Amino acid sequence: MKERVILMNLNKMRKYGIFVALLVLILFFTLTTNAFLTFGNLINVTRQISMLGITSVGMAFVLLLGGIDLSVGSQISLVNIIAAWFMAKAGLNPVFAILIALTVSTSVGFLNGWIIANIKMPPLIVTLASLTILEGLAYIISGGIPIFGFPKSFSVIGQGYISFIPVPVIIMIIIMLIGAFILNKTYFGRYFYAVGGNEEAAELSGINVKRVKYLVYSLSGLFAGIAGILMLSRTNSGQAIAGKGFELDVLTAVVLGGVSINGGYGKMFHVIAGVLIMGVLSNGLVLMNVSQYYQLVIKGLVLLFAVGFDSYQKYVVKSS
C-alpha cells in the first residue's frame, strides 16, 4: 500500500512537476534580474532554444527505444562545416548545400542505427565512437579554421523573422508538432513505445525492430542536421566546435521532460517543458553573470537529478 502511494505521488510529479519547476524558475529569475521578463529577452530565449528543441525531438525518439545518441553534437558540427564549405569554398547554391549536409547527417544516423540493430553493439559505445569520428572529420575538412562568406539569403533561416516570431522558432514548433503527431497518431509511434517497453515482445508481435531502429536513428540525425543548419545561419560562421557538448544539453532537456532513460515512456508535450527549463536556466544564469564553469556544474546536477528520479521511479515500480 505504501509503495502504491509513493508511485502515485511519483506519477504526479512526473506529470506536473516539470511545469511547476518551469514556473518557479521563471519567477526566480524575474525577481532576481531586471531584464528577464522583457519582451526582447523572452524572444531571445525562444530563439536560443530552437536548436535544442529540434534536436530534442530526435533524442526523445531514441530514448523511447531504450537507446541513446551521444553523436548529435558532433553531427551538428559536421553539418555546420559541410554546408559552410560547399557554400563558401565550392560556391554551391545554399539549397543544394543544405540538402547535401542533411543527407550526410541522416546517413550518419542511419549508420548508427544499422550498427546497433545488426551488430548488437551498445548504443552508448556506437554513438560515442560516432561523436569522436565526426568531430575529427569536422576538424579535417575545416582545418580547424572558421569558414565565412555565405550568400545573404542564407542568413534568413537563422536570423529572420515572420512578424515578430524568429524563423528558427517557427521551424522548431513545426518539427515538435511533427514529433508529437508521429508519437500520438501513427503506428510508428506505437512501435517506438513497444520496442522501448520490451524489445523481445515487440519482435514476437510482428514489429520489425531493426527497421524501427533504422528510422529512429535516421530521424535523430536529420533533426540534428536541421539544428546545425540553423546554428550556421545564425552565427554566419562554420566552426568545428559548433555543437561541442550540445548532446548533454539535449539529453538533460529530454530526460528532464519525463522521457525515461530506460525506454518505453515519455510525451512530446513534456519534452517541450524540459527544453524551456534548459533555455530559461541558461538565459537566467547569464543575466545573473554566473560563470560559465558554474553553469556547467549546475547543468550537470540537473541531469543527475533527472536521471536519478527516473531510475528511482523504475525501482519503485519493480518493488511494487
N, C-alpha and C positions, 0 to 999 in steps of 0.2 A: 504493500500500500504506500509506504514511504517513497519507494523508488518511483511509483507511478506519479505521485505528486511532484517529485523532482523533475521527472520527464516532462510533465505538463508545463511546469514553470520554464524549463529549458526551451520548449517549443514556442512558448510565448515570447521569450527573449529573442529567439531566432527570427520570429516573425516581425516583432515590433521594436526590439532593442536597437536595431540598426538605425531606425528613423528617430528614435529618442536621442541616440548618440549624435546624429547629424544636427538635430535642433540644439542640443547642448553646446556643440562646437560652434555653431553659428552665433548663439547667444554669448558665449565666452569671448569670441573674437570681436563681436560688436561692442562689448563692454570694455575690452582692453585696448582696442585700436580705434582711431578716428576714421580711417579710410575704408574699413572692411565693408560696411553696409552702405556702399555708394553704388550708384548705377554703373559707373565706369568700371569699378573693381569687380562687381558681380559678372559683368560681361567678360571681363578678363579671366575670371575663374572658369567660366564655361568654355572659353576658347582654350585655356590651358589644359582642361581635362579631356578635350575632344580626342586627342591621340590615345590617351589612356582608356577612354570609354570604348573606342573602336577595337583596340587590341583586346580588351577585357571580354568582348563577346566571343572571340575565338578561344580565349583561355577558359572561359566558362564551359564551352562545349567539351574541351579537352578534360577538364576536371570532372565533368559529369560522367565521362568514361572511366574514371579512376586513374587517368594519366596525368601528365604534366608536360608543359612545353617551356623549357628554360631558354629556348633559342630565339624567342620573339624579339628581344632587344637587339641581338646581332642581325636578325632579318631586317629590322628597321634600318640599321646602319648600312647593310649591304644594298638595300633598295635605294637609300639615300645616295650612295656613291654611284651605283649603276645608272640611275636616272640622271644624276648630275653629269656624269661622264658622257653619256650619249647626247645630252643637250649642249653642253659646253665644249666638249672636245670633238665629237663627231658631227655636230651641227644638226642633229636629228630633230624633227618636229616633236614638241612636248608630248603630244598624244601618243606617238609611237614609243617614245622613251618611257612613258608611264606604263604602257602595255607590256613592254619588254621586262621592266622591273617587277611588275606584278606577276608576270608569268614565272619569273625566277623565284620569287618568294613563295608562290603557290606550289611550285615544283619542289622546293626545299621542304615545305610542309608535307607534301605527298610522300617524299622520300623518307622523312621521319616516320610517318605512319606505316609505310611499307616495311621498314626495318623492324619496327615494334611489332607489327602484326605477323610477319613471316619468320623473322629470325628469333623472335621472342625475347629480345633484349629489353631490359627495364627502360621505360620512358625517360626516367631521370638521367640515365647514362647516355642514351641516344641524343637527347636534346642538349645535354651539357657538352657532348662532343660537337654537335652542330654549332652551338654557341661559339666554341673556340675556333672551329674551322671557318665559319662565316666572318668572324671578327678578323681573322688573319687575311681572308680574301679581300675584305674591305680596305685593309691597310695596303695590300699588294697592288690593288687597282689604283688607289689614290696616291700611293707613295707616302701616305701619312700627311699629305698636304690638302687643305680645304679646296674644293672646286667651286669656282664662281662663274658668272656670265650666262644667265638664263634669259630667255625671252620675257618681256614684261608681263605678257598674258599669263605666264605660269604662276605668278605671284597671287593671282586672284583666288586660287584654290585654298591657299593658307592664310591670306591676308584680307580677302574680300568680304563684303557684307551684302546681304539681301535684306533691305530695310535696315534695321538696327541689329540684326542677328548675324554673327560671323558665319561664313560659309562652312568652316570646319565643324561648327556646332550642328548645322543642318545635316551635314554628312553623317555625323555621329548619331543623331536622332534617327535617321533613316536606317542605318545599319543596326542599331539597337532594336528598332521595330521589326526589322527582318529577322534578327536573332530570336525575339520573343515569338514571332509568327512560326518560325521553324520548330521551336520547343513546344508550343502550345497547340498548333493547328496542323502539323504534318506528322506522318508516320516516322519520318526521320527522327523527329524529336522524341517520340516514344521509344525508338530504338536506342537513342543516347542514354535515356534513363534505364532501360532494360539492361544494356551492356554494363553500365556502371554499377547497377544493383547486383547483378550476378551474371558474369560473362558466360559461364558454362551453361546456365539455364537458358540464357538468351540464344545461344547457339543451338541448343537442343530444340528450342521452339521454332527454329527455322530462320532466324536472323543471320545474315551474312556478316559476322563480326568483323572480318578483315576489311570488307568494303566500308563498313561504318567507320573504322579507324582511318582508312584512307581519306574518307570525306572530311572527318573532323579535323585531322591534322592539316589537310589542304586548306580548309576554311581558316584555320588559325594562321597559316602562312599568308593567305590572301588578305586577311584583316590587318595583320602586322604590316604587310606591304602598303596598304592604303594609309595606315598611320605614318609610315615612313615617307610617303609622297607628301602628305600634309605637313610633316615636320620640315621637309626640304623646302617646300614652298613658303613656309612661314619664316624660315631663317635665311633663305636665299643663299645657302651655303651647304655644299655636300661635304659631310665630315664623317670620318670612320668611327668617331666616338658618339655619333648622334643618339644611338639607342643604348649606350653602355649603362648597365644597371637597371634599365627600364623594366626588365622582366620581373624584378622584385616588387616594384610598384603595382604592376598588373596583377601579380599573384596575390598581393595583400588586398587589393581592392575587391577581387573576386571572392576570396575566402571570407573577407570581412562582410561581403554581401550575402553570405549564407550558403555558397556553393561548397558542398562537402569535399574535402581533400581526398576522401575515400571513394568518391563517386556515387552516382545514383540520386543525388538530392541537390536542388537549387532552383532558383527562379530568376529570370532576367530582370524583373522589376526590382528585386533586392540588390542585384549587381549594380544597377544604376545608383542606388543609395550608397553602396560601397565606393563607387567611383567618385561620387560627390564628396564623401567624407575625406578621401585622399586629396581631392582638389582643394577643399576648404582648409584642411590641415596644412598643406604645403603653403598655400597663399597666406594663411593667418600667421604661420611661423615666420615667413619672410617679412610681413608687415611689422611683426614684433622684433625684427632684427635678430632673430635666433640664428646662431651659427649653423652653417651647412653640416658640420660634423655632428652637432647635437640633433639636427633634423634626421640624420641617418640613424642615430640611436633611437629616436622616438618612433620612426617608421619600422625599425626592426622589432621594437617592443610591441607595436600594433600587430605586426604579422605573427609574432609569437603568441599573442593573446588570441587572435582569430583562429589559428590552427589548434591551440590548446583547448579552446572552447569546443571546437568541432570534435576533437578527439575525446574530450570528456563526455560529450553528449553520446557519442558512439559507445563509450564504455558503459554509460548508464543504461542505454537501450539493451546491450548484451546482458547486463546484470539482471535486468527486469524480465 
